[in-house]
Amino acid sequence: MSELLCPQCGAPVPLRSAAMPYAVCGHCQSVILREGDEATRIGEAASLPFDVSPVELGMRGTAPDGAPFSVAGRVRWGWDDGAWNEWLLALPNGGHAWLGEAMGQFQYLTERKDLLDHPLLRDVAAGGSLPLGAVIELDRRIFTASDVKRATCLGGEGDLPFATPIGLAIDSIDFREPMGAALSIQRDPDGVSAYVGAYIDLAALKPRGLRRIEGWTLPESLGEAGR
């Protein structure tokens, strides 16, 4: 693993994914833009609040398509009734996916830029809204909006594809499909993104290097794979 020196405090910042343009200093929370050999402080991320999660930076596993991954970054989002994690998974050849984590449930998601031409998503990009129960058909499957909320970034860590400054807000719409497929739409000041995947058991990703939590016993479903 390579590293750079934080331009703000001089602390070493591990680089877990060479493909990601942003990194967060774990010492002073500076948001760093990486451009070649240059590192520029462009803002500050909030310190991440404590939360109980078995996932942590550096955890390794196997994606549903068999590709190996490692956890390279995290964004934590908060809203009126709670919070959730989005873990960045670094894939071979510079690709990445996301592991969403909320209330013990996990989603494996990859970005689908081609969906931005869908009429409903174009409407969202133009400032429109989708109510709970809205239906969208993708890939011959029917997705129903199950969660619509405004969220604020509570902090970030590690390597990330976008900056996570204090006060960053998004509109988030989650869709479910009867067979377990998932669709997530996020709108931020830079535009709209769409992600498709599925709800998944953490054990199915064959995780290695799970976080140790005092008073928490590793579930039997994870077995030795989580160690």
C-alpha positions in Angstrom: 0.0 0.0 0.0 1.4 3.4 -1.0 0.8 6.6 0.9 1.1 10.4 0.6 1.7 13.1 3.2 -1.2 15.2 4.2 -0.7 18.8 2.9 -2.3 20.1 6.0 -0.8 18.2 9.0 2.0 16.2 7.3 0.6 12.8 8.6 1.0 9.8 6.3 -2.3 9.0 4.4 -2.5 5.4 3.2 -3.7 5.0 -0.4 -5.8 1.9 -0.8 -7.0 2.5 -4.4 -4.9 4.2 -7.0 -8.0 5.0 -9.1 -9.7 7.2 -6.5 -9.1 11.0 -6.8 -9.9 11.8 -3.1 -8.6 10.7 0.2 -9.4 11.7 3.8 -6.6 12.2 6.3 -7.3 10.1 9.4 -5.4 12.6 11.6 -6.8 16.1 10.7 -9.8 15.1 8.5 -8.6 17.1 5.6 -10.2 16.2 2.3 -7.3 15.7 -0.2 -7.5 15.9 -4.0 -4.9 13.7 -5.7 -3.7 14.9 -9.1 -0.7 12.9 -10.3 2.0 13.5 -7.7 0.2 16.6 -6.3 -1.9 16.5 -3.1 -4.2 19.5 -2.4 -6.3 20.1 0.6 -9.8 21.2 -0.6 -11.8 21.1 2.6 -12.5 19.2 5.8 -14.6 16.2 6.5 -16.4 15.8 9.8 -15.0 13.2 12.2 -16.9 10.0 11.9 -19.1 9.2 14.8 -18.8 5.8 16.5 -21.0 3.1 15.1 -21.1 -0.7 15.5 -20.1 -2.3 12.2 -18.2 -5.5 11.4 -16.8 -3.9 8.2 -13.7 -1.8 8.3 -11.0 -0.4 6.0 -8.8 -3.1 4.6 -11.5 -5.9 4.9 -11.2 -8.2 1.9 -13.8 -10.4 0.2 -15.2 -11.8 -3.0 -17.8 -9.9 -5.1 -20.9 -11.8 -6.4 -19.2 -12.2 -9.8 -16.1 -13.8 -8.2 -13.8 -10.7 -8.4 -11.7 -10.0 -5.3 -12.2 -6.7 -3.5 -10.8 -4.7 -0.6 -12.6 -2.0 1.4 -10.9 1.3 0.5 -13.2 3.9 1.9 -16.4 4.8 3.6 -19.0 7.5 3.7 -21.5 7.7 6.5 -24.9 9.5 5.8 -27.4 10.7 8.4 -31.0 11.6 8.3 -33.8 12.4 10.7 -34.4 8.8 11.8 -30.9 7.3 11.6 -27.8 6.7 9.6 -26.1 4.3 7.2 -22.7 3.4 5.8 -21.6 3.2 2.2 -18.3 1.2 1.9 -16.2 1.7 -1.2 -15.0 -1.7 -2.5 -11.8 -1.5 -4.7 -12.0 -4.0 -7.5 -9.3 -5.2 -10.0 -8.3 -2.9 -12.9 -9.3 0.2 -11.0 -13.1 -0.6 -10.8 -15.1 -0.2 -7.7 -18.5 -1.1 -6.2 -20.4 -0.1 -3.0 -21.5 -2.0 0.0 -24.4 -0.3 1.6 -25.0 -1.1 5.3 -28.1 -0.1 7.3 -29.6 -1.7 10.4 -27.7 -5.0 9.8 -28.8 -5.2 6.1 -26.3 -5.0 3.2 -26.6 -4.1 -0.4 -23.9 -4.8 -3.1 -24.2 -2.0 -5.7 -22.4 -1.0 -8.9 -22.9 2.3 -10.8 -25.1 2.2 -13.9 -24.5 5.4 -15.9 -26.6 4.2 -18.7 -29.7 4.5 -16.6 -29.5 8.2 -16.4 -31.3 8.3 -19.8 -34.4 6.8 -18.2 -37.3 9.3 -18.2 -37.9 9.1 -14.5 -34.2 9.6 -13.7 -34.0 12.6 -16.1 -36.9 14.1 -14.2 -35.1 13.6 -10.9 -31.9 15.1 -12.4 -34.0 18.2 -13.3 -35.1 18.6 -9.7 -38.2 16.5 -9.7 -39.2 14.1 -6.9 -40.4 10.5 -6.7 -42.9 9.5 -4.0 -42.9 6.3 -2.0 -44.4 3.6 -4.1 -43.2 5.0 -7.4 -42.5 2.2 -9.9 -39.7 2.0 -12.4 -39.0 -0.9 -14.9 -35.3 -1.8 -15.5 -33.8 -4.8 -17.1 -37.3 -6.4 -17.3 -37.7 -6.1 -13.6 -40.1 -3.9 -11.6 -38.6 -1.8 -8.8 -40.7 0.1 -6.2 -39.5 3.1 -4.3 -39.4 2.0 -0.6 -37.4 4.8 1.0 -37.1 8.5 0.0 -35.1 10.9 2.2 -32.8 13.9 2.4 -29.5 13.0 4.0 -26.3 14.8 5.2 -22.8 13.5 5.1 -21.6 12.6 8.6 -18.1 12.0 7.6 -15.8 10.0 5.4 -12.6 8.0 5.6 -10.1 6.3 3.2 -10.1 6.7 -0.5 -13.3 8.0 -2.3 -14.5 8.9 -5.8 -16.0 12.2 -4.6 -15.2 14.8 -1.9 -17.1 14.6 1.5 -16.9 18.1 2.9 -18.9 19.0 6.0 -22.5 19.9 5.1 -22.7 17.8 1.9 -26.4 16.9 1.4 -28.0 14.4 -1.0 -31.5 13.2 -1.9 -31.6 9.4 -1.7 -34.2 7.1 -3.2 -34.0 3.3 -2.6 -36.0 0.8 -4.7 -36.7 -2.8 -4.0 -37.6 -5.6 -6.4 -39.5 -8.7 -5.2 -36.6 -11.1 -5.9 -34.1 -9.1 -3.9 -32.6 -6.8 -6.5 -31.9 -3.2 -5.4 -31.8 0.2 -7.1 -30.4 3.3 -5.5 -30.6 6.8 -6.9 -28.7 9.7 -5.3 -28.9 13.4 -6.2 -26.2 15.8 -5.0 -25.1 19.3 -6.2 -23.1 17.7 -9.0 -26.0 15.7 -10.5 -27.6 12.3 -10.2 -26.1 8.8 -9.9 -27.8 5.4 -10.2 -26.6 2.1 -8.7 -28.0 -1.4 -9.2 -27.4 -4.6 -7.3 -29.0 -6.7 -4.7 -29.6 -7.2 -1.0 -27.0 -9.7 0.2 -25.8 -11.5 3.3 -22.4 -10.3 4.4 -21.3 -14.0 4.6 -21.9 -14.3 0.8 -19.0 -12.0 0.2 -16.6 -14.3 2.0 -15.2 -11.4 4.1 -11.8 -11.6 5.7 -10.5 -9.2 8.3 -13.7 -8.2 9.9 -13.6 -5.6 12.7 -13.4 -6.9 16.2 -16.1 -5.4 18.5 -16.0 -5.9 22.2 -19.0 -7.9 23.3 -19.9 -8.9 19.8 -19.6 -12.5 18.7 -18.8 -13.4 15.1 -22.0 -14.9 13.6 -21.7 -18.6 12.8 -22.6 -17.8 9.2 -19.3 -16.0 8.8 -17.2 -18.7 10.4 -13.5 -18.6 9.8 -14.0 -16.4 6.7 -14.4 -13.4 8.8 -11.1 -13.8 10.7 
